[in-house]
Amino acid sequence: EVQLVESGGGLVQAGGSLRLSCTSSAFTFDDAVIGWFRQAPGKEREGVSCISSSDGNTDYVRSVKGRFTMSSDNAKNTVYLQMKSLKPEDTAVYYCAVGRGRPVGARECWGLAGSGSWGQGTQVTVSS
């Protein structure tokens, strides 16, 4: 099983930035599907961004498009989520997950990622 560890969360004022990292103990990109998810108190978990190694396509939930950027560093076995122009509604626990497959579309990407291994999460709090 792939072990994932998220880091980089914290408290930031609205308009600020954070970069989350997700490092794997045994990251292989062959048919890997990596997703960032978040869950706010009292809300359902939602997919934030997702990347498919098969085609490099990256998807984002509409509410973060233009503000968040997902990237990966194969040499470091790490994926990142750069978050800018943060809003109080971005406050949540952020998780990364990695699965396998060749998704078609964002929903399938998150589905495949979420069916694999998960990290423990990192808290992001945005104050107004």
C-alpha positions as CSV (number, residue, x, y, z in Angstrom):
1,E,0.0,0.0,0.0
2,V,1.2,3.5,-0.9
3,Q,1.9,5.7,2.2
4,L,1.0,9.3,1.7
5,V,1.9,12.2,4.0
6,E,0.5,15.7,3.5
7,S,2.1,18.9,4.9
8,G,2.0,22.6,4.4
9,G,-1.3,23.5,6.0
10,G,-1.8,26.3,8.5
11,L,-3.5,29.5,9.3
12,V,-3.5,32.3,6.7
13,Q,-5.4,35.5,6.2
14,A,-7.9,35.9,3.3
15,G,-6.0,36.7,0.2
16,G,-2.9,34.8,1.3
17,S,-1.2,31.7,-0.1
18,L,-0.2,28.3,1.0
19,R,1.5,25.3,-0.7
20,L,0.5,21.9,0.3
21,S,2.7,18.9,-0.3
22,C,1.9,15.2,-0.6
23,T,4.8,12.9,-0.4
24,S,4.7,9.2,-1.1
25,S,6.9,6.4,0.3
26,A,6.6,4.5,-3.0
27,F,5.2,6.7,-5.7
28,T,4.9,5.2,-9.1
29,F,3.5,7.3,-11.9
30,D,2.5,4.4,-14.2
31,D,-1.2,4.9,-14.5
32,A,-1.3,6.9,-11.3
33,V,-4.2,9.1,-10.6
34,I,-3.5,11.7,-7.9
35,G,-6.2,13.8,-6.3
36,W,-6.5,16.6,-3.7
37,F,-9.7,16.6,-1.7
38,R,-11.0,18.7,1.1
39,Q,-13.6,18.4,3.8
40,A,-15.0,21.3,5.8
41,P,-16.8,20.9,9.1
42,G,-20.4,19.8,8.5
43,K,-19.8,19.4,4.7
44,E,-19.2,16.5,2.4
45,R,-15.8,15.8,1.1
46,E,-15.2,17.3,-2.3
47,G,-12.6,16.9,-5.0
48,V,-10.4,20.0,-5.4
49,S,-7.9,18.9,-8.1
50,C,-6.8,15.8,-9.9
51,I,-4.1,14.8,-12.2
52,S,-3.8,11.7,-14.4
53,S,-0.2,10.6,-15.2
54,S,-1.4,8.8,-18.3
55,D,-2.1,12.1,-20.1
56,G,-1.0,14.8,-17.7
57,N,-4.4,16.3,-17.7
58,T,-5.3,18.2,-14.5
59,D,-8.8,19.1,-13.4
60,Y,-10.0,21.6,-10.8
61,V,-13.3,22.1,-9.1
62,R,-14.8,25.3,-10.4
63,S,-14.5,27.2,-7.1
64,V,-10.7,27.0,-7.2
65,K,-9.9,27.4,-10.9
66,G,-7.5,30.2,-11.4
67,R,-6.4,30.2,-7.8
68,F,-5.1,26.7,-7.2
69,T,-2.4,24.9,-9.2
70,M,-1.6,21.2,-8.9
71,S,1.9,20.0,-9.9
72,S,4.1,17.0,-9.4
73,D,7.8,16.4,-8.9
74,N,8.6,12.8,-9.9
75,A,12.1,12.9,-8.6
76,K,10.8,13.8,-5.1
77,N,7.8,11.5,-5.2
78,T,5.7,14.6,-4.3
79,V,2.7,16.4,-5.6
80,Y,1.9,20.0,-4.7
81,L,-1.2,22.1,-4.4
82,Q,-0.3,25.8,-4.7
83,M,-3.2,27.8,-3.3
84,K,-3.4,31.6,-3.9
85,S,-6.0,34.2,-3.1
86,L,-7.4,32.0,-0.4
87,K,-10.9,32.6,0.9
88,P,-12.5,31.7,4.2
89,E,-14.6,29.2,2.4
90,D,-11.4,27.3,1.5
91,T,-11.1,26.4,5.2
92,A,-11.0,22.6,5.4
93,V,-8.9,19.5,6.0
94,Y,-7.1,18.8,2.8
95,Y,-6.2,15.2,1.8
96,C,-4.3,13.7,-1.1
97,A,-5.1,10.3,-2.5
98,V,-3.5,8.2,-5.2
99,G,-5.1,5.4,-7.2
100,R,-4.7,3.7,-10.6
101,G,-6.4,3.9,-13.9
102,R,-6.9,6.1,-16.9
103,P,-9.7,8.4,-16.1
104,V,-11.9,10.2,-18.6
105,G,-13.0,13.5,-17.0
106,A,-12.7,15.1,-13.6
107,R,-15.3,13.0,-11.9
108,E,-13.7,9.7,-12.9
109,C,-10.3,11.1,-12.0
110,W,-11.4,11.9,-8.4
111,G,-13.2,8.6,-8.2
112,L,-10.1,6.6,-9.2
113,A,-7.8,8.6,-6.9
114,G,-10.2,8.2,-4.0
115,S,-10.4,4.5,-4.4
116,G,-6.7,4.1,-3.6
117,S,-4.6,5.2,-0.7
118,W,-5.2,8.3,1.4
119,G,-3.0,10.6,3.5
120,Q,-3.9,11.7,7.0
121,G,-4.9,15.2,5.9
122,T,-3.6,18.7,6.7
123,Q,-5.7,21.6,8.1
124,V,-6.0,24.8,6.2
125,T,-7.7,27.7,8.0
126,V,-8.3,31.0,6.2
127,S,-9.3,33.9,8.4
128,S,-11.4,36.8,7.2
